[in-house]
């Protein structure tokens, strides 16, 4: 590191690495600061097995040197989902149906990178027409939440058409909710939650088009659990789950990350444990005997207030509206069963710091991040070296178009046009999820649900909340787009 300042006299160099100390102690010094920066750097290098030193000449400047000990990183196999031109996918035609133009563009670009030939439709009727007139497709990607005809209804209609009867289908959902009956689930090869990770989409597409035989699977590396996570985020974790099998599974996964979780068999037992001991994070099953997860959460919130732990819902019955009911009860997140180890780790990394802070200082607990960085990382994978950033272009489009959509939502709410309001909120929800603006998406989901149910009592408050959430997200997104 090179400091092009005035340099430091030799008799003052020893002050550099002392906290709250300045080499220049005069009251008229030109350069400010707390004197902590170099102290922190010095301690970090020592922790990493190294050292720090300085060479300085008055009038010329200073040069700082540091050494650290590192280990060679293991070789990681190339991620197949970043590859292009795979023979298993080459020239296979995919029908993508989504009412959100941004999502269509992103999905089409992802599929195109893998050598597929995507064909997009923004409505169910358009998709039906293209299949009826004889266009051949090898795979269909259907959005669940679309106006007029949703993805499940569209799949049923396709099954009644000669050219669509045997078409393999994947269902995409922004809320992880779909009809929980065997007939509906049998329509699809898989159900994927939006924003869909490229690796998961790749695996599902490849497996479907290969008829269950996924070449090169042995070369893939599955998700790696962080065995030191408990050291980085020391948390007291409680699992409220009535299934003995699921209890063992959750305990095994958490133990691999270094945690020693406690287990409660129902909501009443979970309450008793929380009254006796402080916990930072609770994985709460929704359907349990004696007291279900929603009621247990309501009582925890009533008793603990701001000092309550972070509560994450788990359920195998991913029905429409479940997420909203969980959030209204006071839960912080919602995951569908089977809960994958990677999902558990993601929840801990996202909410663990908040749970630990609640325990130490409830009044200053931080809120959830304004942006879901994982969604933005997925979009960055679309960028090509040496080419203008597609991610930034899409971000700028979203930033420019969202205020107009919010204004339309405000007008529709004021006019009590519930059908139009639900449709407009749904569209903004889809775009917001894609760009990681989870706060905006959550408010849109609440507006859409309440509008469809006809129970939107105070739309002005929700619209104000929507504007505030977008203002927060916009500032962060503009920084990303300008970087």
Steps between C-alpha positions, in 0.01 A plus 500: 500500500637843409422823688587800284469739791774685684670202660565439868802578711681196640436594864125497436469169311433305820170687543355366174389166636354626828122546527371860495848634439628736229855541374425873472366612839481872423166680520550634148567167330378467141396134510226376736378155599459295815830320487322163483545405134862384517443334838222286350714413196793407724287272717336333200837415347620354832185288531575366153855405599672800343644839588484863392778758464546853370771689314467877519698804396394851609397706202478199270230270640458156656485143373324230703582131452318197636532122484240230572493120492255340257417158365456402139129484417378161373420464132125526445345330195347739249133565564311335218217751517744767379588288196357550154437269208444181697397225256219388734335842466606618158211629286229364732196728490355639823168682540525762779172649627507794742298821509803697626713622204815536714477142622442382142811682382717358779375143459541514123857629534589224748361229275668647193840488674460125542436445128122471530251679277253686725166620369309740728131564561360763738154345538352153531286559190806582291669178617190291424470651152862421413471140614165453322638623169766229509816666636728234649651547848719267705426667834264757653582746782176638645458780753250415774360845568356647180178696452196319358666156468769391747777250430312198635188578297718552192669162555160329518394665174824397330439139604174514306672601176653239273835679466515584872389171653853368546687830539724495812424802722677691778304734728649831617356672808599827671344395830588130532126432512308265270201275521572221742332207330649209315316571175646851476853397595494214250473755219857618555848351504600749774382816678763777529480812716579835337745661469630164378871435560672427171652180637159369609335596172784339307473175696121485455513575128786257437341223705164544328639510148732207573206297636655466843854425382713801582843464335799613700315506829800349675708803402256738665566617851192512718443779751777504762391566857713741701638294789618818672172689479431459872834667578417797279137521614468345847125446545265311729267315261168330575327265255123464555399193301270207582648252249781293655657450156503872427637569848796271431556655157500858631727407789747325267515794257545758777765289671701495174512879530620477859171562683344297782126565449224425748178334383134554594229261383218758478413866551428466871837339564670770295334768715614330819858482376501867395369601844783307665791584268592773249518393135620699201336300220198268486414270209122463546290232332152632417297184552557346845270337757374685814614839364595581140787722391289809427339508843831430671657789309220740597552415867878535473461845343248602769724384784845593370428809287815637337711257703352201321720268291500490123227252398512309169190309388528149351211323327434223251163654405614794290157650438423841353497762775712299747791742476275797577344322799845416635620860473182631659547261794847649556727254320805631318528253212324208337660188349326203337567137584700307427734761652835454326829539694601791277174679584564457874848646462368792293241580768762499775736722300220742420322521836760371746663839562161651578419224751831542681456877513147465639642298788768758581313823429134462401444872448759526223431178306580551130236445237534252216724609209331735254617286208537126460857489372457141382247614240742764371784246483281277283439792262873579484553157347322630189777751431759423233866614536570806290131563431261758652346362819156349436437493875553876531283565195215301655553672835470843339180391325351383830600822680345707221175303472419420864392854603238503223373159612475621861307807386257275310460284813420814699230606252348151481491479881335841527237398243447161671572316174596177675542289185732752336681557829574129548631472144726806522634401845572149369704634208709732720546217748653278231748766385595592856575139596721468191716795608513402867271780623333269752341779704321635193399148395356416844276809504386428144414143600290626793316746275436231239370249755273747679367638171414151375331415828311830501630586847718802418383723786772770512669517158657841571720359776619214279575734210699728732694197621562399138637846415730493802630152420567595138684818607735284713552245224545767233793661680676163526417396142626828359832442676521153346411631153759780523785282631 
